[in-house]
Amino acid sequence: MSSFAKGDLVHIPAEVYLFQPRPIREAPFFNQNWKVTRKTNEPQLGIFLKYANEKSVVVVLNDGEWVIDLRYVYPAEAENVSRIDRNKVQL
């Protein structure tokens, strides 16, 4: 398991589900605090914000804050950054 600090640049692969936080009062069941909103079509770069719990993290992408399963969040390395079109990254 990787250990991230606030502000770390992270890599999110393609085909990963992204969730948006929602208030507990809107969740149909107690343990459903997030709703699926979209799935990544291509790899993305984001900024690590915080751990949502022991299995999920909150990452800032160019369209807002997203909760992502920790298994699919990796430290961004130079090779990952160079492969992403700079026109699409709006951090």
N, C-alpha and C positions, 0 to 999 in steps of 0.2 A: 504494500500500500504506500502510495506517495504521500508525503506531507507537504501541504501547501500553506503559504502565508498570504495574507491579504495583499493584493496587488500583483501576484505572480501571473505571468503570461501562460495560458494553458491552451492545449490543442484538443479539439473535440472532433472525432472522426465523423464521416458520413453515416447516415442511417441510425442516428441516435435520437431517442425520444427526449424532448424538452418539455418540462412542466412549468406551469406558472403557479406561484403560491396563491392560495385563497384563504379567506378567513375561515376558521373552524366552524362557525355557525352556518356557513354555506355548504359544508361538506356533508354528503348524505350519510356517511358513517364516520365514526370518531377518528379512524386512522387514515382517512382520505383527505389530507390537507392540501393536495396538489391535483391539478387536472392536466391531462395531456393537451397540449396546444398545437404542437407541430413536431416534425421529425426533420433532422438535418439532411439536406440533399447532397451536400459536399462538405469537406472538412472546414472547420471554422476555428478562428482564434478568439479567445476570450480572456477576461481578467477575473481571477479568482477573488471572490468577495468573502465567503465564510463557509463553514460547514453547516448544513441544514440539520444533519443528524449523523450517526456513525456510517451511513451508507450513501448519503447524498450531499452535494455541495451546491452553493449558489454561485453562479458565474454571470458576469456581465458580458453580453454580446452586443452587437451594434443595434439591436432592437429591444433591449431591455434586460432585466434580470431573469434568469432561468434556473430552475432546480434540475440538476442532472445527476444521474447515478454515478457514483464515484468510480465505478469500474471503467467508465468511458472517458474519463478526464485524465489527460497526460500533461506532464511539463512540456512546454513548447521548446523545441530545439531549433537550431539555426536551419536545419534541412527542412523542417516543417514550415517554418516562416517563409522561406524563400519560394516554396511551391504554391503559396496562396497569392492570388492576384491582388496586388496592392490597391487597385481601384475598388475592390469589394470590402476591404477592411476599413472600417470607420470607427476606430476606437478613440 
